[in-house]
C-alpha cells in the first residue's frame, strides 16, 4: 500500500511522541496554567507513570491528584473534593500503562509552528468532546506544554519548565489526603 511521504513522516513523529511519553517514568516540573478568560495559576506538576500525577498550585490550596485508579479535584474555597475514574478523564491517555496516541484517539494533525512539533488529538468515539494539543520541542524532543480545548471551545494551557526526569517522588504525593479542617464526605 502506498503511503504519501507526509503520512509516513507524521507516523514516525507519532511513534516518537508515544515513545517519549511512555518513557517519562517520574517527572517533577514547574507549570503555568492559563485559560481563555485570562486566569493564570502556577505550581508544581508531578508524574509517576503509569497511573499517577499531581498538580499543586502556588496561589491556592487547590490540588489535583491521580492515585492510579481515581483522579481527585480538591477545591479549597468550597472545601470539598470531587473525583472520577481516571479512564473517564482526559488524563487517561497519558496515565494508562499501554499509552497510545492512535488506539482510541485520532491524531487529527501533526504540524510545526513556533519551534514546536504539535500533535492535535481527539477521542475516536466522541470527536466533539474536545481536543488535546501536545507541544514538543524538536531538539531535544521533549514535551513543553499541552492545551485542552473543551467541547465549548474554551482552552486551558499547561506550560512546563524546569522539568526533572527520573526523580525520586514520595508515594504520599499520589494519595488523596483531605486537608486539615475539612469535613469528611460520605456517600449516602
C-alpha positions as a printed Julia matrix, in Angstrom:
188×3 Matrix{Float64}:
   0.0    0.0    0.0
   1.35   3.41  -0.97
   1.56   5.87   1.92
   2.21   9.52   1.0
   5.52  10.94   2.23
   3.74  13.37   4.61
   1.78  10.49   6.18
   4.99   8.46   6.6
   6.7   11.39   8.33
   3.64  12.01  10.54
   3.52   8.31  11.53
   7.2    8.49  12.52
   6.52  11.63  14.56
   3.57   9.97  16.34
   5.73   6.95  17.2
   8.44   9.28  18.55
   5.88  11.11  20.73
   4.43   7.82  22.04
   7.91   6.51  22.89
   8.79   9.74  24.69
   5.56   9.76  26.75
   5.77   6.03  27.59
   9.28   6.5   28.93
   8.64   9.54  31.11
   8.66   7.49  34.33
   8.81  10.04  37.16
   8.75  13.78  36.48
   8.77  16.94  38.54
   8.26  20.28  36.79
   7.07  23.8   37.39
   3.95  24.75  35.47
   1.89  27.76  34.49
  -1.79  27.16  33.78
  -3.62  29.78  31.73
  -7.16  29.94  30.37
  -9.08  31.91  27.75
 -10.66  34.09  30.46
  -7.22  35.38  31.46
  -6.79  33.43  34.69
  -3.26  32.28  35.38
  -2.04  29.92  38.08
   1.34  28.33  38.71
   2.64  25.42  40.72
   4.41  22.07  40.63
   3.49  19.09  38.47
   4.43  15.54  39.47
   4.07  12.43  37.34
   4.71   8.77  38.13
   3.78   6.74  35.06
   1.7    4.76  34.77
  -1.35   5.98  36.63
  -0.25   8.78  38.94
   0.01  12.54  38.78
  -0.36  15.6   40.97
  -0.8   19.33  40.39
  -0.1   21.58  43.41
  -0.94  25.26  42.95
   1.03  28.18  44.4
  -1.82  30.71  44.55
  -4.44  28.46  46.14
  -4.69  25.31  48.25
  -6.46  23.53  45.37
  -4.82  20.38  44.03
  -5.4   17.55  41.59
  -4.14  14.04  42.31
  -4.45  10.74  40.46
  -3.73   7.66  42.56
  -3.73   5.03  39.81
  -7.48   4.42  39.94
  -9.25   7.75  40.54
  -8.41  11.36  39.87
  -9.39  13.79  42.65
 -10.01  17.52  42.31
  -9.81  19.46  45.57
 -11.48  22.89  45.71
 -10.11  24.77  48.72
 -12.7   27.55  48.51
 -15.6   25.08  48.7
 -13.55  22.77  50.98
 -14.63  19.72  49.01
 -13.33  17.22  46.55
 -14.81  15.57  43.51
 -13.42  12.53  41.78
 -13.8   10.31  38.74
 -12.22   7.1   37.48
  -9.09   8.04  35.54
 -10.46   6.26  32.47
 -13.3    8.79  32.28
 -10.96  11.8   32.17
  -8.66  13.4   29.61
  -5.7   12.42  31.79
  -6.32   8.77  30.9
  -4.3    8.74  27.69
  -1.18  10.0   29.49
  -1.58   7.83  32.58
  -2.51   4.47  31.07
   0.09   1.73  31.04
  -0.39   0.98  27.35
  -0.05   4.57  26.19
  -1.09   5.04  22.57
  -1.97   8.14  20.62
  -3.78   6.08  17.97
  -5.8    3.24  19.59
  -8.82   5.17  20.83
  -7.56   8.6   19.8
  -7.36  10.22  16.38
  -4.24  12.18  15.55
  -6.06  14.97  13.74
  -2.96  16.89  12.78
   0.83  16.93  13.17
   2.37  20.3   12.43
   5.35  22.55  13.08
   4.77  26.01  14.46
   6.73  28.45  16.62
   9.57  25.98  17.21
   7.2   23.2   18.31
   6.07  19.91  16.83
   2.33  19.95  17.64
   0.08  16.89  17.84
  -3.68  17.53  17.83
  -5.65  14.63  19.34
  -9.36  13.78  19.65
 -11.24  10.78  21.02
 -12.26   8.36  18.24
 -15.64   7.58  19.78
 -16.53  11.21  20.63
 -14.84  13.59  18.2
 -16.91  16.52  19.5
 -15.8   16.13  23.13
 -12.83  18.42  22.63
  -9.18  18.29  21.63
  -5.79  17.92  23.28
  -2.75  19.53  21.68
   0.7   18.33  22.74
   3.63  20.69  22.07
   7.12  19.18  21.84
  10.41  20.98  21.33
  12.34  19.36  18.48
  15.93  19.43  19.74
  15.87  17.86  22.2
  12.48  16.27  21.57
  10.62  16.95  24.81
   7.1   17.8   25.97
   6.92  21.53  26.7
   3.2   22.19  27.1
  -0.28  20.98  26.3
  -3.64  22.57  25.61
  -7.06  21.14  26.36
  -9.8   22.59  24.18
 -13.19  21.59  25.61
 -16.39  20.97  23.64
 -17.36  24.64  24.05
 -14.04  25.75  22.51
 -12.51  27.01  25.77
  -8.74  26.42  26.06
  -6.7   25.61  29.15
  -2.94  25.54  28.64
  -0.32  23.96  30.89
   3.24  25.08  30.16
   6.07  23.16  31.82
   9.52  24.41  32.84
  12.45  23.14  34.92
  11.48  19.53  34.16
  13.42  16.88  36.06
  13.02  13.26  34.98
  13.63  10.05  36.91
  13.41  11.79  40.28
  12.52  10.02  43.5
   8.98  11.01  44.49
   7.28  10.03  47.76
   4.23   7.77  47.39
   2.25  10.21  49.57
   2.21  12.71  46.68
  -0.17  10.41  44.82
  -2.69   9.75  47.59
  -5.74  11.87  48.24
  -5.36  13.2   51.76
  -8.09  15.59  52.91
  -6.66  18.88  54.15
  -6.95  19.53  57.9
 -10.19  21.16  58.95
 -12.27  19.72  56.12
 -15.27  17.62  56.98
 -15.17  14.06  55.72
 -17.54  13.38  52.83
 -19.51  10.15  52.9
 -21.5    8.6   50.08
 -25.14   8.2   51.04
